[in-house]
Amino acid sequence: MSEINKDVQIVSNFLEASMAPDPVRAATFMSDDVKITFTGGRAMPNPQAITAFNGSRYAWIKKALGNFDWMDRGDHTVVYSNGTLFGEWPDGRSFSGNRYLDRFEVRNGKITHMDVWNDSAEWLLVPEIARG
């Protein structure tokens, strides 16, 4: 397996662990000094913070993984994951089709940077635009 494919697999494994949710396992794919930024510029110190944030925003949530795109940047690989989110809001309403885009930087076999964007904030502000 080429180095690039390993980096995409690291991201895929991280996402799988995150959706379990298993933040302890997810953390094994991240460097100790990982920089995580969620929609709205929210800094997250670690995968446990991601799980806590998602637990406060959703009753439950999963990703329907779409494509993985990657590029070699010399000293690291950039991996993009896109797809949709589905789950349930805290009030019991279900949702699906919530677009997401995650950007990762992988160096030396560990995720060192993660940026997250999705439609959730817009859907919470204007619920009638949500599909599901």
N, C-alpha and C positions, 0 to 999 in steps of 0.2 A: 504494500500500500504506500502511495506517495505521501510526502509530508503534508501536502495540502489536504488530501483526503483524510488524514488523521486529524487535522484541525477542524474540518467540517464534522467529523465523527465526535470530537470533543464537545462541540456546540450541541449536536444532536443528543448526546448523552446527558449533558447539562439540562437541556429542555425537558427531556424525559423524566429526570429526577425531580425537576422543579414542579412538574405537573402531578407527581405522585400524591401529595407533595412530600418530598424527602429532602429538606434543606441541608441536612448533614451530608448526604451523598452529593447533592448539587455543589456544595462547597469544595468537594475534592477536585472539581474541574476548574476551580478558580484560583488565581494567585492570592497570596495572603494580603497583598496591597491592591486588590481589584478596585476599579472605579466603576460604580454602577449608578446610572442616571435614568430615572423614570420620567414619563410624560410630565410636563410641567416643571421640569428641572429638579425633581426630587432626588436628592442623593441618598443612596442606600449603602450602608456600610458592609453588608454581607447578604448571602442568600436567606438567612433567617429573617432579616428585615423585609425582604421581598415577600416571604410567606406571611408575615404579620400584616403587611400592607394589604396584600390581596385578601386576607382573612377579614379585614375591616371594610373592604370595598365590595366584596362579593360573598354570597352564601357559599358558592363554589365556582370554579372556573377551570377550563381546559383549553388547550390549543388544538386546532385542526391545522397541522403543519402543512405549509405549502412548499415553496421552493427554497433551496439553499443556494446562494450565489457567493462566490469568493474571489478574492484577488490577493496576489502575493505583493507585499509592500517591502520586500527585502528582509527586514528584521522582524516582521510579523505578518500574519495573514488576517485580512478582514473578511469576516463571514456575515452575510445577511440571511436572516430567516424571515419569511413572510407567510401569512396565512390568515386565519380568522380565529377569534375567541368565541367560545360558547359557554353558557353556564346559567347561573341564577343570581339575581340581585338580592340583597338582604330582605327585601319585602316579598320575596317569593316569585316575582316575575322572571320568566326564563328569557334568555336572549341567545342569539346566534348571528353569525355574519359580521361580527365586530372585527374590523380589519386591524392587523398588527404588523409592525415591522420592527425587528430587533437587529441591532448592529453589534457585532462582537469583534474584539481584537484578541488574537491568540498568539502568544509568544512562548517558546520553549515548552509547549505542551499544556499551557494553562491559559485560561481566559483572564486577560488583564484589564479589559474595558468592555462594558456592556451599556448600550443605550436602548431604551424602550419607548416606542410610540404605539398608540392604539386609539380607537374611537370612543373609549369609555367615557372620558370627560365630556365630550360633546353629547353623548347619549344620556348622561346623567343630567346635563343642563337642559336638554330639549328631548325628553323621552319619546315624543311622537316620531322622531326621525329614526329611532331604533327599529331594527327588523328582528323578528323572532317571536 
